[in-house]
Amino acid sequence: MTGEVYISREKAITILQQLIRIRTSQPSGDERDAVTYISSLFPDDRVEKRIINHGNNRASLIITIPGEDRSRGIAISGHLDTIPVGDVREWTHSPFGAEIVDDVVYGRGAADMKGGVTSIIFTALSILKAEFKPAIDIRFCFTADEEVGGIGASALIGGGFLNSVEEVILVKPTNEKIGLAERGAVWLRVKSLGKSSHAAMTGASVNALSVFNSIAEKITELFNEEKKHDLLGHSTCVVTSLQAESDLFNVVPHCAIGTLDIRTLPSVDHDWLLQEIYTCVENVEKLNEGIHVSVEVVNNRPPVGMDEEAPLVQSLKGIYSDLDIPWEKTGLNYFTDASILIPSLGVPFVILGPGDDLFFHQPDEYVRIDSVIRVGEVLTQYVKSRK
């Protein structure tokens, strides 16, 4: 679109570089340092600022541009925390140097999610620069702890800060594709106790390892009749760790402890799934005399999905066309703050952002400046079009 008012490219780059240089790596997070910086970019007399303190130098932030109708609103949300750097020797560019090479900015969190956060800030500052009064409240949310426990998103819900919100755009690296579905996740820690014996005396033992594996197989079988999702494929159950209390080749272990990572389609109800898993465990115990199995649910993030024909999606489709951005939909195989926000709010949503999710957890993580700007332009046009 020509004639639109945006903040300068140079200012966007400066913000992106500064965000990368502010270290918000898990597990400490320290998102409050980023919150302080982002808050300083906005004049107190033109926006409403709400800092949510989580303790231990962790915080989330809501910047609200008031609309003509204060009873309604939309939210654009992105997270401030990043994964750890890892082995710095594997990096060609400094993880916190925010070095620019050929229109690409390198650094930990460049794609996930400092680039997307910059797109959100670009939008908010462009709205203010254009002296545009939105029809409804626009809430720009910057959350802590998305990578692990979701304390920021949970605080948004628990504090009622999004109660009036009618639509949500979650910013995550999608390479500018429109995310319409996100897998759910159930993480289980399973412990099976059996009876040890010499491996040659198979009739005298109850193999805890075999029991664990049978449970994993039976959970996988729960999805055998599942219809393939266009964007996400099938639900999965993967053994991610397994330990047995035996170091000897000729001893059947009496105890096995392992973890399962279950990823689910939007069609899977997690209450049903967990009940089926508990029933499966009960049946295994009945079939194997002397065995006892305990199951701990370590994480439970429900899946979410959207209809491509929804007004929000069609509105964005029009904006992409106006800005000459290729339109492509996608699904996310990992969980985001959407798994906390959307089931609670029950509102339409999409997920989109700059950066490629294939590379954002690697050394030399990067994001393309042009992509950050384009997503900012998309979000700005979305805000301006919202009635």
Legacy VTK file of the C-alpha trace (Angstrom):
# vtk DataFile Version 3.0
C-alpha trace
ASCII
DATASET POLYDATA
POINTS 387 float
0.000 0.000 0.000
1.291 3.465 -0.832
0.863 6.485 1.376
0.817 4.488 4.599
2.564 5.905 7.657
5.066 3.587 9.334
8.023 4.097 11.606
11.338 4.098 9.764
13.204 0.974 8.800
16.226 2.304 10.698
14.230 2.615 13.912
12.885 -0.925 13.522
16.432 -2.257 13.079
17.625 -0.369 16.160
14.780 -1.859 18.232
15.477 -5.373 16.935
19.174 -5.144 17.712
18.548 -3.805 21.196
16.058 -6.572 21.949
18.562 -9.229 20.904
21.224 -7.647 23.115
18.886 -7.795 26.120
19.421 -11.323 27.398
16.169 -13.111 28.124
17.328 -16.717 27.868
15.662 -19.506 29.802
15.736 -20.700 32.510
16.185 -17.324 34.261
14.259 -15.423 31.597
14.915 -11.918 32.966
12.117 -10.647 30.741
11.641 -7.619 32.966
14.739 -6.064 31.368
13.045 -6.281 27.960
9.753 -5.046 29.437
11.489 -1.939 30.791
13.014 -1.206 27.390
9.798 -1.762 25.415
7.795 0.354 27.848
10.273 3.217 27.385
9.489 3.337 23.656
5.904 4.463 24.277
4.725 7.860 25.587
2.782 7.577 28.834
0.149 10.071 27.674
-0.873 8.112 24.567
-1.017 4.496 25.709
-1.944 2.519 28.777
0.854 0.402 30.213
0.412 -2.571 32.473
3.459 -4.435 33.786
2.684 -7.825 35.300
5.419 -8.784 37.748
6.175 -12.502 38.049
9.077 -12.134 40.492
12.765 -12.987 40.015
13.214 -10.280 37.375
10.481 -11.798 35.236
7.571 -9.760 33.924
5.041 -9.423 31.125
3.754 -6.216 29.561
0.506 -4.988 28.012
0.529 -1.813 25.914
-3.023 -0.685 25.123
-3.910 1.898 22.493
-7.417 3.000 23.519
-10.150 2.701 20.911
-13.377 4.620 20.323
-15.257 1.703 21.879
-13.534 0.764 25.148
-15.806 -2.234 25.737
-14.213 -4.297 22.959
-10.718 -5.114 21.815
-8.257 -7.290 19.951
-4.891 -8.611 21.091
-1.579 -9.066 19.319
0.752 -11.163 21.445
4.385 -12.287 21.354
6.810 -13.659 23.925
10.057 -12.217 25.279
11.947 -15.289 26.515
14.335 -17.316 24.383
15.969 -20.708 24.640
19.550 -20.856 25.998
22.523 -20.101 23.749
23.995 -23.584 24.021
27.637 -24.065 23.097
28.817 -20.593 22.076
31.700 -22.181 20.158
29.183 -23.387 17.579
28.194 -19.809 16.779
29.798 -17.930 13.902
28.171 -14.681 15.041
28.002 -13.482 18.643
24.734 -14.752 20.206
23.994 -11.306 21.629
25.861 -9.133 19.129
22.869 -8.557 16.802
25.264 -8.452 13.856
23.784 -7.541 10.474
25.027 -9.324 7.342
23.218 -9.017 4.002
19.957 -7.750 5.522
19.944 -10.568 8.092
20.233 -10.014 11.852
21.915 -12.778 13.862
21.523 -13.591 17.539
19.779 -15.795 20.066
16.091 -15.057 19.791
16.438 -13.196 16.485
13.620 -15.294 15.000
12.062 -16.680 18.178
10.948 -14.104 19.127
12.794 -10.784 19.018
12.021 -10.364 15.329
8.314 -10.923 15.934
8.338 -8.666 19.001
9.879 -5.956 16.818
7.039 -6.431 14.303
4.535 -5.889 17.122
6.329 -2.758 18.350
6.575 -1.539 14.726
2.787 -1.825 14.507
2.043 -0.031 17.766
4.461 2.837 17.054
3.177 3.174 13.471
-0.401 3.476 14.735
0.691 6.238 17.091
2.775 8.004 14.422
-0.187 8.007 12.032
-2.378 9.631 14.715
-4.851 6.847 14.053
-7.654 6.308 16.552
-8.652 2.622 16.401
-12.307 1.641 16.542
-11.697 -0.664 19.518
-8.940 -1.207 22.082
-5.730 -2.693 20.725
-3.756 -4.694 23.295
-0.136 -5.410 22.445
0.981 -8.189 24.786
4.564 -9.194 25.535
4.690 -12.360 27.608
7.252 -14.126 29.767
8.053 -17.832 29.836
6.369 -19.037 26.649
9.195 -21.498 26.023
8.583 -23.435 29.264
5.663 -22.893 31.630
3.620 -20.092 30.080
3.473 -17.923 33.208
2.967 -14.776 31.146
0.029 -16.068 29.122
-1.485 -17.615 32.245
-1.247 -14.238 33.994
-3.053 -12.552 31.098
-5.911 -15.012 31.513
-5.888 -15.158 35.303
-5.862 -11.366 35.629
-8.759 -10.922 33.222
-6.695 -8.582 31.035
-8.087 -10.045 27.803
-11.712 -10.489 28.821
-12.974 -7.979 26.223
-10.818 -9.326 23.401
-12.655 -10.605 20.322
-9.712 -11.827 18.227
-6.076 -12.746 18.882
-3.061 -12.740 16.596
-0.158 -14.679 18.054
3.202 -13.793 16.593
5.590 -16.731 16.123
8.086 -17.625 13.383
6.025 -18.970 10.482
8.018 -17.483 7.583
5.003 -15.171 7.124
2.647 -18.091 6.531
-0.714 -18.073 8.304
-0.863 -20.631 11.093
-4.355 -22.090 11.429
-3.653 -25.065 13.688
-1.331 -26.024 16.499
-0.631 -29.448 17.953
-1.382 -30.079 21.584
1.152 -31.683 23.902
0.896 -34.138 26.775
4.130 -35.032 28.534
4.041 -38.094 30.765
6.520 -39.536 33.226
5.755 -43.256 33.528
7.200 -45.561 36.173
6.674 -49.298 36.007
7.587 -51.634 38.855
7.868 -55.367 38.194
9.840 -58.318 39.507
13.538 -58.858 38.825
15.167 -62.191 38.043
17.983 -63.784 36.077
17.310 -63.237 32.372
17.482 -67.011 31.760
14.633 -67.541 34.240
11.970 -65.650 32.295
9.070 -67.251 34.082
10.226 -65.823 37.395
10.278 -62.170 36.319
7.922 -59.371 35.388
9.887 -57.186 32.973
9.321 -53.525 33.814
10.828 -52.428 30.504
8.444 -54.571 28.479
5.506 -53.156 30.429
6.623 -49.571 29.754
6.975 -50.280 26.028
3.560 -51.911 25.871
1.973 -48.810 27.397
3.662 -46.588 24.817
2.431 -48.875 22.033
-1.139 -48.883 23.337
-1.189 -45.074 23.530
-0.016 -44.932 19.900
-2.824 -47.316 18.967
-5.382 -44.815 20.298
-4.713 -42.749 17.162
-4.871 -45.610 14.639
-8.267 -44.582 13.236
-7.493 -40.883 13.277
-8.091 -38.880 10.099
-4.982 -37.110 8.814
-4.976 -33.352 9.380
-4.206 -31.261 6.295
-1.602 -29.159 8.116
-0.465 -31.327 11.033
-0.576 -34.915 9.843
-1.318 -37.386 12.668
-1.102 -37.429 16.447
2.063 -39.076 17.755
3.480 -40.703 20.876
7.275 -40.731 21.187
9.443 -42.285 23.901
11.906 -39.502 24.785
13.778 -41.168 27.651
13.929 -44.584 29.303
15.981 -45.880 32.205
16.003 -49.291 33.850
17.494 -50.110 37.235
19.867 -52.778 35.997
23.375 -52.530 34.570
23.787 -56.262 34.008
23.135 -58.043 30.747
21.636 -61.074 32.464
19.221 -59.355 34.889
15.633 -58.426 34.099
15.025 -54.950 35.604
12.349 -54.579 38.270
11.925 -50.840 37.634
11.709 -48.706 34.489
11.192 -44.946 34.362
10.601 -43.146 31.100
9.017 -40.116 29.490
6.512 -39.886 26.667
5.917 -36.886 24.431
2.412 -37.057 22.952
1.446 -34.533 20.255
-2.220 -34.243 19.373
-4.433 -32.891 16.618
-7.194 -30.317 17.279
-9.705 -33.196 17.055
-8.280 -34.841 20.193
-9.877 -33.989 23.538
-7.222 -34.218 26.231
-9.656 -35.185 28.991
-10.680 -38.166 26.867
-7.062 -38.963 26.049
-5.921 -38.997 29.665
-8.853 -41.149 30.707
-7.975 -43.633 27.951
-4.363 -43.666 29.141
-5.387 -44.357 32.745
-7.668 -47.158 31.531
-4.809 -48.564 29.477
-2.565 -48.601 32.551
-5.238 -50.369 34.605
-5.595 -53.039 31.922
-1.828 -53.566 31.731
-1.685 -54.026 35.502
-4.492 -56.592 35.355
-2.759 -58.559 32.606
0.628 -58.534 34.347
0.403 -59.867 37.875
2.867 -58.163 40.190
3.257 -55.029 38.066
2.485 -51.522 39.253
2.480 -48.457 36.978
2.323 -44.796 37.984
1.700 -41.941 35.528
2.563 -38.287 36.151
1.259 -35.606 33.782
4.142 -33.142 33.495
2.622 -30.898 30.811
-0.823 -30.620 29.281
-1.257 -28.133 26.443
-4.448 -28.543 24.405
-4.399 -28.312 20.595
-6.106 -25.415 18.813
-7.398 -24.917 15.291
-9.150 -22.359 13.077
-11.400 -22.471 10.008
-9.826 -20.914 6.930
-13.179 -19.358 6.041
-13.359 -17.382 9.323
-13.669 -13.576 8.898
-10.320 -12.963 10.641
-8.503 -15.255 8.210
-10.267 -13.796 5.192
-9.428 -10.277 6.359
-5.745 -11.170 6.542
-5.986 -12.811 3.130
-7.104 -9.477 1.702
-4.279 -7.627 3.456
-1.709 -10.087 2.101
-3.093 -9.515 -1.393
-2.936 -5.717 -1.009
0.681 -5.911 0.180
1.653 -8.431 -2.534
2.671 -11.051 0.032
2.249 -14.705 -1.037
-0.585 -16.414 0.830
0.157 -19.796 2.354
-1.323 -21.523 5.381
0.574 -23.716 7.806
0.322 -25.684 11.024
2.585 -25.608 14.070
3.847 -28.891 15.442
4.940 -27.308 18.733
2.870 -25.528 21.383
2.789 -21.761 21.905
0.940 -19.329 24.157
-2.082 -20.106 21.947
-2.564 -23.334 23.919
-3.187 -21.228 27.032
-4.949 -18.192 25.585
-7.325 -19.629 23.002
-9.065 -22.421 24.997
-9.718 -19.920 27.790
-10.849 -17.005 25.616
-12.691 -19.028 22.971
-12.044 -16.423 20.257
-10.805 -16.573 16.657
-7.036 -16.554 16.219
-4.182 -16.938 13.777
-0.444 -17.418 14.239
2.027 -15.599 12.009
5.404 -13.943 12.132
8.832 -13.386 10.587
11.527 -16.044 10.754
11.680 -19.676 9.738
10.792 -22.182 12.462
13.242 -24.709 10.978
16.198 -22.653 12.171
15.176 -20.636 15.214
16.582 -23.047 17.806
19.936 -23.471 16.041
23.312 -21.722 16.449
23.517 -18.553 14.324
19.770 -18.014 14.667
18.708 -15.185 12.395
15.792 -13.200 11.041
15.469 -11.210 7.831
14.858 -7.495 8.347
12.493 -7.260 5.368
10.344 -10.010 6.876
10.144 -8.207 10.223
8.992 -5.046 8.429
6.446 -6.864 6.255
4.821 -8.572 9.222
4.684 -5.183 10.960
2.896 -3.762 7.930
0.416 -6.666 7.919
-0.370 -6.167 11.599
-0.726 -2.399 11.125
-3.219 -2.847 8.310
-5.114 -5.404 10.344
-5.432 -2.967 13.259
-6.594 -0.171 10.966
-9.182 -2.403 9.276
-10.733 -3.672 12.511
-14.192 -2.234 13.228
LINES 1 388
387 0 1 2 3 4 5 6 7 8 9 10 11 12 13 14 15 16 17 18 19 20 21 22 23 24 25 26 27 28 29 30 31 32 33 34 35 36 37 38 39 40 41 42 43 44 45 46 47 48 49 50 51 52 53 54 55 56 57 58 59 60 61 62 63 64 65 66 67 68 69 70 71 72 73 74 75 76 77 78 79 80 81 82 83 84 85 86 87 88 89 90 91 92 93 94 95 96 97 98 99 100 101 102 103 104 105 106 107 108 109 110 111 112 113 114 115 116 117 118 119 120 121 122 123 124 125 126 127 128 129 130 131 132 133 134 135 136 137 138 139 140 141 142 143 144 145 146 147 148 149 150 151 152 153 154 155 156 157 158 159 160 161 162 163 164 165 166 167 168 169 170 171 172 173 174 175 176 177 178 179 180 181 182 183 184 185 186 187 188 189 190 191 192 193 194 195 196 197 198 199 200 201 202 203 204 205 206 207 208 209 210 211 212 213 214 215 216 217 218 219 220 221 222 223 224 225 226 227 228 229 230 231 232 233 234 235 236 237 238 239 240 241 242 243 244 245 246 247 248 249 250 251 252 253 254 255 256 257 258 259 260 261 262 263 264 265 266 267 268 269 270 271 272 273 274 275 276 277 278 279 280 281 282 283 284 285 286 287 288 289 290 291 292 293 294 295 296 297 298 299 300 301 302 303 304 305 306 307 308 309 310 311 312 313 314 315 316 317 318 319 320 321 322 323 324 325 326 327 328 329 330 331 332 333 334 335 336 337 338 339 340 341 342 343 344 345 346 347 348 349 350 351 352 353 354 355 356 357 358 359 360 361 362 363 364 365 366 367 368 369 370 371 372 373 374 375 376 377 378 379 380 381 382 383 384 385 386
